[in-house]
Amino acid sequence: MKKIIVILIFTGLALVALGYYFSEKSSQLIAQSEKETERLIHIANDEDKVENSLAQLQNNTMNHQYLELNQADYNTVNPCLQDYINKKELPSNCDEQLLKVIIDDFGEEGMINGIIGESINYSTRSFNHIFFNDLFTESASLKSKLILSFLNKYRNPERLGQIFNKYKYSVCKSIPKSVYQKIFDKKLASCIAAYEEIASKPDKEAFYKDIYFKADSQNLHGKYWNITFWKRRALEKNDKTLYAILKEIKAYYDEAH
């Protein structure tokens, strides 16, 4: 009888232990499930934020802007546009006249936001390399020519630093961290790394010469773009200013929540 009681007691304890074990496992599984659900909700919310922000940036591209011209501006712009339509090229100084009218209407910040919007490939949700390459082609569109004219105004390092300091907070505020990470982070990081690689070379000109030879002889301009980009900036003497700007932007988003 005692054996039976002992067996029953141990069986009961075993069942209690098993019940406790499965209860703990069940609690862990429920907790994991709740965590996974929260993670998926967080991802979905982030994706919604990305989509909403990208939609806003797309609305800010040059394609979605409309000029409101007064009579004086119309009289300035219309002959230029008619010549462009008929001859497929702008007469001398027309790009400056058109750009002035556009900046007067959009403002500098509007132009900057428009260019940022253009730098995104909305179908692939990635950085739009083609947009920047097209700025320098002979067959560039009127829009690209005017954007290049705007960018040319800020090749001077002092003016570049001034316009960045003037609009950096409002522009960064318009691009949430989720969008920055998805579209721009990799490009900024690679440009910063390329600058620092160049700075580490004892003979920078020999390094550039070797890179240009590889790019030209092997048709690898895309691969070495980040390095040749800095050679062009060095020739314009705005490389140090631009490097500081990129570092500041990256630091801002690295610290942002």
Secondary structure, DSSP 8 states (H G I E B T S, - for coil): -HHHHHHHHHHHHHHHHHHHHHHHHHHHHHHHHHHHHHHHHHHHHHHHHHHHHHHHHHHTSGGG------HHHHHHHHHHHHHHHHHSS--TTHHHHHHHHHHHHHHHHHHHHHHHHHTEETTTTEE-HHHHHHTTSTT--HHHHHHHHHHHTT-SHHHHHHHHHHHHHHHHHHS-HHHIIIIIHHHHHHHHHHHHHHHT-S-HHHHHHHHHHHHHHTT-TTTTHHHHHHHHHHHHT-HHHHHHHHHHHHHHHHH--
